[in-house]
């Protein structure tokens, strides 16, 4: 029974680490991904070693499987809380809403507006915006408050160069480097 509990707990650690390592790899954070990979490998070998030490113990196998499933769920929760990276958000609205664009800019979101042609030659306005993933929900609430019928779509950019967000990232990095040097 103790072995099954150890296996279950190991899986609760293993799968979220695997999830985070995968995210770090996709986002190009090589060093963090490598460190998490070492931790992941260590946990994996220990848990699997216990399972393989006694293949007649079905409780250990069940603990491994259930721990893996619960770990997947836990990994997703952790990833959502961390919300690493940025999102590009496209908003389509029927009227040029200066109040909305001003509010978004005042809150620190980048906003570019252009007039576009919709279905049946309808005149529409498109906002192209970028935000940190941890602020996506806040962005959606602001838009929904000002434009309840807006069409909103968001996606994660692989990389970007220039513009408001890049300048803000550079300032943030300089502040962080300054704090590290002062420590």
Number of C-alpha atoms within 10 A of each C-alpha: 10 8 15 21 15 18 30 24 18 23 27 22 21 24 24 23 24 21 19 22 23 16 16 18 15 12 15 13 13 13 11 13 21 14 11 20 18 13 16 22 13 13 20 18 11 13 21 16 12 17 22 12 10 11 11 10 14 12 16 26 20 15 22 24 15 16 24 22 15 15 24 21 14 17 21 15 13 15 14 12 11 12 15 15 15 21 21 17 21 20 19 21 21 17 13 16 13 10 10 16 21 13 14 18 14 10 12 14 19 19 19 13 17 11 15 14 11 12 7 6 8 10 14 16 19 22 19 16 21 25 21 16 21 16 14 17 9 14 19 16 12 16 20 15 11 14 17 11 12 18 14 15 12 18 12 14 13 11 9 9 8 7 9 13 19 12 12 12 11 11 12 12 12 12 12 12 12 11 10 9 8 7 6
